[in-house]
Amino acid sequence: MNFRYYTPTENKDSLLEKGRVSFTEQGLLMDWSACGFALNFSGSGISFTFEPYHEAQPVYVLTILDGIRRKFAITDGSERLILDCADGVHTLTFLRLSEGGVPLICNMIRVSSENGESSPVLLPPPAAKPRRIVFFGDSITCGYGNLADPAGDYRTSEQDPTRAYAYRCAELLGADAELVSISGQGIVRNCNGDIGTLIPVFYAWQSRALMTPCDFADQPDLVVINAGTNDTGGKVSKEDFYSGCVGFLRDLRKAYPKAEIIWYYGLMGLWYDETLAKVQADIGEEIGHFTYLPVEPIYGRPGEVAAHGHPSVEGDERGAQVLANKIRALMNW
């Protein structure tokens, strides 16, 4: 058997970045939901190793090898993730599923071939999709507990952002999705009423763990905000929420001068519905290409509620369809 080893940072040109990732001396750092990479390789197998990982629960990752999905748990980073296949040319996508503040760092990629006459090799990466959507949000965007029983406790194995409304919406539209979201956080306060790590702060980070700035050089076609649920829990007044939204939208417009912006809200309640409608009425023309889109809550709909009152996969799918239909009409996609 032949082997060839690649360090992600030294071979970044062979990787198509998925979402916001960071190349460091240690390797490829992944700390946002549904972030990772895609690659093409020639061989009969591929494996990945990681830096030490320490968190209370495992981080789950998704691999899609030639269209076949498999989920794996990384408990401490000592694992070697190995995938075998027939000798030939293959496409693989690797995504982080479980949310968490601890980064997962891939430090080595090994391509193998059982055919002694063939050389295992990384090939030029897959092409990016022609459209890209950036989603800013909280646990709803992360897919918090969307695989869980509504009466049970949340575990990291029960979170799948690729089946949450944001990622699914992008799939329906043939677009790449960039998810920048942290559970429990809001525009003015988090769900406990603390300042926390607000969305108008972390939206500008390339890495959640390192808090490195994003340069916004790669401009998307569309930006979607899903926020306000945790401000409700944090008892933020409608007046303060209004002010926070206006400031955030003005900052977003500077970061994304040409992108369409949608504020999508309501899956877990519509407390700020009138407030967001007023935001659009008052500064929609100033911001330009801005739409507020309310959606009916999941509550009272059979099968749509999962862990801790969050959307289930069924609730997420309805939410994805509502958003995708609006985007098709708005963007002529």
N, C-alpha and C positions, 0 to 999 in steps of 0.2 A: 504493500500500500504506500502511496505517495502522499505527502503532506506539504502544505504551504501555510505559513503563519503571517497574519497581517495585524498591525496595530491600527485601531480606528483613526487616531489622530494623524498618523503618517500616511494613511490611505483614504483620507476624507473624500477625495475626488471619486472614489469608487462607491460612495454611499449617498443615497438620496435622503436628505433629512426629512423627517416627519414631525411636524410641530416644532416647538422650540427646544433644541438640544444645545449642548455646549461641548466643544472639543477642548480637553485639558491634557496636561502632561500624563495624567493617569489613564485617560481613555475618553470614550464618549459618555458624557454625563446626561442622564435622563431623570428629570424630576417634575415633569408635568404629566397630567393624564393623557393617555393616547399619544405620547411622543415616542420617537424612536427613529428607525431608519428602514430603508429598503435597499436591496442589492441584487445583482445578478452574479451567478457563479457557474463555473464548469467543474463538475466532479461528481462524486457519489455520496458526499456527506459534508456537513458543515457543523462547527461547534463554536460555542462562545464561553469565555470565562470572564469573571467579574472581580472587582475590588471588594473587600470586606463590607458587608451590609449588616447593620444592627438596628432593628426596630422591633416593637412588641409583637407584631404579626408579620407574616411573610409578605413580600411584594410579589404580585402575580404578573406574569408577562404573557403576551400572545405572540405566537409565530404563525405566519401564513406561508406555507411552502407550496408553491404551485397550486394555490387556491385551497389548500387543506389547513384548517385552523386547529391549533393545539395550544392549551394553556399550561403553564408551568409555574411552580412556586419557587422563589428564591428566598431562603431563610436566613443565610448568613454570608452569602457571596462566595462560599467555597465550592458551590456547585459548578459543574461543567454541563452546559446544555448542549446535547448532541442530537442531531437530526440526520437520518440516513435516507437515501433516495437512489434511484437507478442512475447509473453513470450517464451524464449528459449536461445540458444547460438548464439552469433552474432560476426561478425568481423567489426571493424570500423577503417578507416584511416582518420586522420585530418591533413590538409596541409594548410600552409599560401600561398596565391596566390599573393597578391599585394606586390610589392617591397616597401621598405622604411627603413629609418634609425632608426625608433622608434620600439623597440621590442614589440611583442605581447607575453604576459605572461599568460599562463593558470595556475590558482592557485588552482583549485578544480575540481575533477571529481565525479559526483554523479551517481551511478547505482541504478535503481529502479525496483521493481517488483510488478505488480498488484495482483499476486497470493500470498495470505497470507501464503501459505504453503512452498513457495520457497524463498530462500535467494539470493538477488542480489549480484553479486560478480564479481570482475575482475579475469580473468583466465590467465594462462601463455600466453605470447604474441605470435603472429604469427611468423613463421620462416622467417628470412631474405632470400632474393633471393640468389642463388648460385654465382651470379656475381654482381660486383659493379663498376660503372663508376663515376669518379669525373670530373665535368665540371667547368672550370674557364673561366669567360668571362664578358661581359658587358650587355647592354640592350637586345641584341639579345637572349642571354641565359636566361635572365629574362622573356622573352615573352612580352616585352614592347609594349603595344598598339596593340597586334596581333588580338584582337577582334574588333578593331575600324575601322570606316570609314576612308579611306585615306585623306579625305578632312576635317575631324573633329579634335577637340582637344582631347588629351589623358586624360582619367580619370582612376582611380584605378580599376574601375569595368571592364575595357576593357583590362586587363592584365591577362593572364592565362599561367603560366610557364608549366603547365602540358600538354599544347597543343603546346608548342614551340619545336624547333628542338631537344634540348638536352634531355628533359624528354621523348619525343616521341621515340627518338632513343633508349633510355634505355628500354622502354616498348617493342619495336620491338625485342629486343635482350634478353628479359627475365631477365633484370638486374635492380638493384636498382640504382637510380640516386641521386647524391649529387651535388647540384648547389651552387657554390660560385661565385656570380656575382653582380656587381653594375653598373647601367646605367651610361653612359657618360665617363667611365674610360678607360684608355689605358695602354700601356706598358711603355711609356716615358712621354706622356702628355695626358690630358683628351681632350674632344671634343672642349673645349673653349681655349685650348692652355695652361691651367694652369697645375701645377703638380697634383693637386687633390689628390685622394686616389688611387694610382696606383695598378693594378692587381698584380705586383710582391711584393706588400706590403700586401694587404688584403688576398691573397691566404693562408697566414699563420695564419689567425685569426679563432678561434673557433666561436666567437661572433662578428658580425659586430658592434654592439652598444658598447660593452664592450672592444673590441679590445684585447680579451684574446687570448693567443697563442693556436694553435692546436698542439696536441702532435704527430699527424700522426701515432698513434699506430695501427689503423685499416687500413691496406693497401689495396687499391683497385686493381682490375685487370688492369684497364685502366684509363688514364688521358687524357682528351680532353681540349685543349685550343682553344677558339674562341676570338681572339683579333687582333687589328690593325685598326678597323673601326674608333675609336675615335682618334687614333694617326693621321690618315689622316685629320680629322677635325681640330686637333690641330697643323697641318702643321709641323709635325716631319719629319726631313729629313730621307731619306732611310738609310743613314749611321748611324744616331743615333738610328733609329728603329732596325737596324741589331744588334748593340751593346746591346740594351736593351733586345732583344730576346735571345741573347747568354747568357747574365747574368741570365735571368729568367730561362732558361732551365737548366743551371748548378745548380741553387738553387733547382729547381723541382726534378732533379735527386737525389739530396741528401735527399730530403724529401721522395721520392718514388723510392727507389733503384732498384726495380724489375718491376715496372709497365710499360706497353706499353704506349707511349706518342704520341698523334696525335695533330698537329696544324691544325685546321679546319678553313678555312677563305674564304670569298668572297661573302656571301649572300648580303651584302650592298656595294660591290665594291672590286676590286682587285688591288688597288694601290700598295700594297706591295707584290704582287705575286712573282716577280723576287727576291725580297729581302728574302722572306721566303724559296724559292727554294735554294738560296745561303746558307742560314743558314743550311738547311739540308745537302747540299753538303759539307760544311766546317766542321761542328761539329757533323753530324749524327753518325759517327762511335764513336766519343768520348762519346756522350750522350748514345748511344745504344738504340735499340728498339724505334726509333723516326721516325715519318713519317709526312711530310707536305702534306695536302690534300686540294687543292683548289676546290671551288664549284662555279658554275655560279651564277651571281647576280640575284636578284629578278626582277630588272627593265626590263620593256618590256614584262614581262610575265603576262598575264591576271589573275587578282585576287590575285596576290602574294604580293601586297603592301598594307600596313595598315597605322597606324598613323605615321606621321612624317618620312615617307620613310622606315619604319621598315617592316619586314616580317609579312604577314598575317598568319592565320592558314594554308592556302593553301601553302604559301611559306615555312613555317616551316615544313610542312609535306614532301614536296619535299626534303628540306634540311635534314630531319631525315632519309629519305630513302637512300640518297646518302651516308651519314655517316654510317648508319647501314650496307649497302652493303660492304663498305670498311672494316669495323670492322669484319664482317663475314669472309672475305677473309684473313685478317691479323691475326686474333685470332683463326681461325678455329672454330668459334661458329656456 
